[in-house]
Amino acid sequence: MDPITGLAIAAGAVGTVVGAPLVLGAVGFTSAGVAAGSYAAGMMSSAAVANGGAVAAGSLVAVLQSAAATGAATGAATGAARVAGAGVTTAAAAGAAAVGATAGYLVGFFR
């Protein structure tokens, strides 16, 4: 793999990890629950109606809310930010590890 491709992968991984808490909060998934009147509230309402009145465990809404409530995305972003000045290789490794940890956390909901 050439250095440009490696840098692009690292930047994408770190950007995803850093952006996750921002996106979750922007659409209404917060540590205190789903924000009233938000896009997340609409998703939750639709999921509840489709499931007969309750949001199904393991559904997309449940997974996103759990990630926001537990701070999984925020913890990964903080870890990536701490190593941002440590060099591209270290940042890429930390970003990949954070993405892997977050993915592993989310996969646990589907078992």
LUMDONU-625166 format. One line per field, with one value per residue (C-alpha): residue number from 1; residue in one letter; chain; x, y, z. Coordinates in Angstrom, 3 decimals, padded with zeros to 6 digits, always signed. Last residue first. Example, Ala and Ser with C-alpha at 12.3 -4.5 7.8 and 13.67 -1.06 7.14 Angstrom:
! LUMDONU-625166
n	[2|1]
res	[S|A]
chain	[A|A]
px	[+013.670|+012.300]
py	[-001.060|-004.500]
pz	[+007.140|+007.800]
***
This chain:
! LUMDONU-625166
n	[111|110|109|108|107|106|105|104|103|102|101|100|99|98|97|96|95|94|93|92|91|90|89|88|87|86|85|84|83|82|81|80|79|78|77|76|75|74|73|72|71|70|69|68|67|66|65|64|63|62|61|60|59|58|57|56|55|54|53|52|51|50|49|48|47|46|45|44|43|42|41|40|39|38|37|36|35|34|33|32|31|30|29|28|27|26|25|24|23|22|21|20|19|18|17|16|15|14|13|12|11|10|9|8|7|6|5|4|3|2|1]
res	[R|F|F|G|V|L|Y|G|A|T|A|G|V|A|A|A|G|A|A|A|A|T|T|V|G|A|G|A|V|R|A|A|G|T|A|A|G|T|A|A|G|T|A|A|A|S|Q|L|V|A|V|L|S|G|A|A|V|A|G|G|N|A|V|A|A|S|S|M|M|G|A|A|Y|S|G|A|A|V|G|A|S|T|F|G|V|A|G|L|V|L|P|A|G|V|V|T|G|V|A|G|A|A|I|A|L|G|T|I|P|D|M]
chain	[A|A|A|A|A|A|A|A|A|A|A|A|A|A|A|A|A|A|A|A|A|A|A|A|A|A|A|A|A|A|A|A|A|A|A|A|A|A|A|A|A|A|A|A|A|A|A|A|A|A|A|A|A|A|A|A|A|A|A|A|A|A|A|A|A|A|A|A|A|A|A|A|A|A|A|A|A|A|A|A|A|A|A|A|A|A|A|A|A|A|A|A|A|A|A|A|A|A|A|A|A|A|A|A|A|A|A|A|A|A|A]
px	[-025.587|-026.579|-026.009|-022.432|-021.675|-022.005|-019.239|-017.016|-017.557|-016.645|-013.518|-012.528|-013.068|-011.004|-008.256|-008.181|-007.985|-005.243|-003.242|-003.739|-002.772|+000.351|+001.352|+000.517|+002.513|+001.981|+000.046|-003.325|-002.711|-004.982|-007.651|-008.050|-008.587|-011.107|-013.015|-013.202|-014.491|-017.108|-018.418|-018.842|-020.314|-022.727|-025.812|-024.708|-023.719|-026.910|-029.012|-027.394|-027.852|-031.485|-032.381|-030.664|-032.533|-030.747|-033.587|-036.826|-038.370|-041.806|-045.362|-046.144|-042.747|-043.432|-044.965|-041.938|-039.462|-041.344|-041.432|-037.741|-036.780|-038.890|-037.291|-033.853|-034.697|-035.387|-038.673|-037.764|-034.098|-033.541|-031.928|-029.786|-026.495|-027.845|-029.175|-030.827|-029.596|-026.805|-025.774|-025.197|-023.423|-021.046|-020.377|-019.498|-017.371|-014.176|-014.401|-015.265|-012.603|-010.001|-010.877|-011.064|-007.769|-006.077|-007.421|-006.349|-002.898|-002.483|-003.587|-001.138|+001.688|+001.400|+000.000]
py	[-011.814|-008.647|-006.231|-007.450|-006.296|-002.702|-003.051|-004.834|-002.039|+000.547|-001.370|-001.826|+001.857|+002.774|+000.341|+001.647|+005.210|+004.323|+002.530|+005.378|+007.946|+005.965|+005.678|+009.299|+010.756|+011.429|+014.686|+013.036|+010.563|+012.205|+012.925|+009.242|+008.311|+011.096|+010.002|+006.421|+007.508|+009.763|+006.985|+004.560|+007.274|+004.864|+006.887|+007.720|+004.144|+002.831|+005.280|+004.204|+000.506|+000.909|+002.965|+000.467|-002.433|-004.678|-004.605|-003.794|-000.382|-000.823|-000.164|-002.925|-003.211|-000.990|+001.664|+001.567|+001.808|+004.747|+006.573|+005.924|+007.179|+010.305|+010.874|+010.434|+013.149|+015.428|+016.626|+015.442|+014.484|+010.727|+009.798|+011.547|+010.564|+012.011|+010.655|+013.683|+013.882|+016.322|+014.348|+011.147|+013.088|+014.821|+011.625|+009.787|+012.528|+011.792|+008.083|+008.632|+011.264|+009.018|+006.152|+008.361|+010.077|+006.724|+005.300|+008.400|+008.309|+004.660|+005.357|+008.259|+006.166|+003.386|+000.000]
pz	[+019.034|+017.188|+020.068|+020.552|+017.000|+018.234|+020.819|+018.331|+015.815|+018.475|+019.414|+015.780|+015.009|+018.066|+017.100|+013.532|+014.783|+017.256|+014.555|+012.093|+014.730|+015.575|+011.930|+011.153|+014.003|+017.709|+017.341|+016.791|+019.619|+022.171|+019.564|+018.702|+022.339|+022.814|+019.722|+020.939|+024.332|+022.723|+020.478|+023.356|+025.592|+027.213|+026.298|+022.747|+021.894|+023.522|+021.556|+018.288|+019.083|+020.154|+017.070|+014.769|+016.369|+018.855|+021.363|+019.580|+020.207|+021.744|+020.583|+018.082|+016.438|+013.435|+015.695|+018.003|+015.122|+013.616|+016.950|+017.577|+014.129|+014.624|+018.026|+016.445|+013.896|+016.849|+018.365|+021.853|+022.317|+022.676|+025.962|+028.589|+026.925|+023.690|+020.372|+018.739|+015.132|+015.991|+019.074|+017.119|+014.344|+016.746|+018.680|+015.454|+013.876|+015.811|+015.056|+011.415|+010.938|+012.567|+010.241|+007.144|+007.947|+008.531|+005.278|+003.339|+004.932|+004.024|+000.453|+000.193|+001.689|-000.933|+000.000]
***
